[in-house]
Amino acid sequence: MATVNTITPCLSFRDKAEEAAKFYVSVFKNSRIKQVARYGEAGREHHKQPPGSVMFVTFEIDGQPFAALNGGPSDPFNFQVSLMASCDTQAEIDRLWSALTAGGGKPIRCGWLTDRFGVAWQIVPSNLSHLMDPKDQAACDRTMLAVMGMVKLDIAAMQRAHDGT
C-alpha cells in the first residue's frame, strides 16, 4: 500500500479549473501546470460534461501541489478555507495583492482578499509569527490593533506597532 506523503488542496470550480490554474501559475514564481485531464464519453450520463472539456488540472505554486476540478455546479468558495501567501517584502505583498485582485478580485481587510474566482487569500508578511508572538502579548496586541485597521497589510506599519513606536 502506498504511503500518503503530501496533502494536496483541491479547488472545485463549475467550469474555470484550467483558467484558474493558468492564472495562479502566472502570478506565483516557480509555478507550473503539470497535467490537464479531460472528460470523455465514459460516465457522461453522470458528469454531463462535453467530451474534451477540462475535468481536472494538477499544478504547482512554488513547489506546493494543487489540483483544480471542474465538477459542475457547486457551492461558492467562502472564508472557511483560505490560501495564505507569505511575503518577505512589501513589494511582494503589493505585487500579489494587485495580481490577485485584478479582473474582479475584491480586497477585504486585515490582509484578506478574494480573487476573481472567489477563492479567499491571506497575503501576509513572512515574519507574521514573530509580529504576533504571544510571548510578548503587549506587542502582539499592538500589532493586532494595527492589522485591524488595514486592508492590504503594511509590513513597516506592523513592525512599528509591534515595537511600540
C-alpha positions in Angstrom: 0.0 0.0 0.0 1.3 3.5 -0.9 2.1 5.9 1.8 0.5 9.4 1.6 3.2 11.9 1.9 1.6 15.1 0.8 -1.8 16.8 1.2 -2.9 18.5 -2.0 -5.5 21.3 -1.8 -8.2 20.7 -4.5 -10.2 23.6 -5.6 -13.6 22.8 -7.2 -14.9 25.1 -9.9 -18.0 24.9 -12.1 -16.0 25.3 -15.3 -13.0 27.5 -14.7 -10.4 25.0 -13.4 -7.9 25.4 -16.2 -8.4 29.2 -16.4 -7.8 29.5 -12.6 -4.7 27.2 -12.7 -3.2 29.2 -15.5 -3.9 32.4 -13.6 -2.2 31.1 -10.4 0.9 29.9 -12.1 1.2 33.2 -13.9 1.1 35.1 -10.6 3.4 33.0 -8.4 7.1 32.3 -9.1 8.3 28.7 -9.6 4.9 27.5 -10.6 3.7 25.3 -13.4 0.8 23.3 -14.8 1.6 19.6 -14.5 -1.4 17.9 -16.2 -4.8 18.6 -17.7 -7.2 15.7 -17.8 -10.3 15.9 -20.0 -13.8 14.4 -19.8 -14.5 11.6 -22.3 -17.7 9.8 -23.2 -17.4 7.4 -20.3 -19.7 8.5 -17.5 -21.3 11.3 -19.4 -24.7 10.4 -18.1 -23.3 11.3 -14.6 -20.9 14.1 -15.2 -22.9 15.7 -18.1 -19.8 17.4 -19.4 -19.0 17.6 -23.2 -16.2 15.2 -24.2 -12.9 17.1 -24.4 -13.8 19.7 -21.8 -11.4 20.1 -18.9 -12.1 17.8 -15.9 -9.0 18.1 -13.7 -5.8 20.2 -13.6 -2.8 19.5 -11.5 -0.4 22.3 -10.9 2.2 23.6 -8.5 2.6 27.0 -6.8 6.2 27.4 -5.7 6.5 23.6 -5.3 3.2 23.2 -3.4 0.9 20.8 -5.3 -2.6 21.9 -6.1 -5.5 20.4 -8.0 -8.4 22.1 -9.7 -11.6 20.2 -10.6 -14.4 21.2 -12.9 -17.2 19.5 -11.0 -20.3 21.1 -12.4 -22.5 23.4 -10.3 -21.1 23.7 -6.8 -21.2 25.9 -3.7 -19.2 29.1 -3.9 -15.9 29.4 -2.1 -16.1 31.1 1.3 -13.7 32.1 4.1 -13.8 28.8 5.9 -10.8 27.9 3.9 -8.2 30.3 2.5 -4.8 30.2 0.9 -2.1 32.1 2.8 0.8 33.6 0.8 3.8 34.7 3.0 5.9 37.5 1.5 9.4 38.7 2.6 8.9 42.3 1.3 6.3 44.9 0.9 6.9 44.9 -2.8 5.9 41.2 -2.9 2.8 41.9 -0.9 1.9 44.7 -3.2 2.6 42.6 -6.4 0.5 39.6 -5.2 -2.3 41.9 -3.9 -2.5 43.7 -7.3 -2.4 40.5 -9.3 -4.9 38.6 -7.2 -7.4 41.4 -7.0 -7.1 42.2 -10.8 -10.0 41.3 -13.0 -12.7 41.2 -10.4 -11.0 40.2 -7.2 -12.1 42.1 -4.0 -10.0 43.4 -1.2 -11.5 42.5 2.2 -9.5 43.6 5.2 -6.7 42.5 7.5 -4.7 41.2 4.5 -7.6 39.1 3.1 -8.9 39.2 -0.4 -10.9 37.1 -2.8 -9.6 36.6 -6.3 -11.8 36.8 -9.5 -12.7 33.1 -9.0 -13.9 33.7 -5.4 -11.0 32.0 -3.7 -10.1 33.6 -0.4 -6.4 34.6 0.1 -4.4 36.0 3.0 -1.4 38.0 1.8 0.8 38.3 4.9 4.4 39.1 5.8 6.6 36.1 6.3 7.5 37.4 9.8 3.9 37.3 10.9 4.6 34.7 13.6 7.2 37.0 15.1 5.0 40.0 15.0 2.1 38.1 16.6 4.2 36.1 19.1 2.2 35.5 22.2 5.3 35.5 24.4 5.1 39.3 24.2 1.3 39.9 24.5 1.6 43.7 24.5 3.5 43.7 21.2 1.1 41.1 19.8 -1.9 43.3 20.8 -0.4 46.4 19.3 0.2 44.6 16.1 -3.3 43.1 16.0 -4.8 46.6 16.5 -2.8 47.9 13.6 -3.8 45.0 11.4 -7.5 45.5 12.2 -7.2 49.0 10.6 -5.6 47.8 7.4 -6.9 46.3 4.2 -3.7 45.3 2.5 -1.0 44.7 5.1 1.8 47.2 5.6 4.9 45.4 6.9 6.6 48.7 8.2 3.4 49.8 10.0 3.0 46.4 11.5 6.6 46.5 12.7 6.2 50.0 14.2 3.1 48.8 16.0 4.9 45.7 17.3 7.8 47.9 18.5 5.5 50.4 20.1 7.0 53.3 18.0 
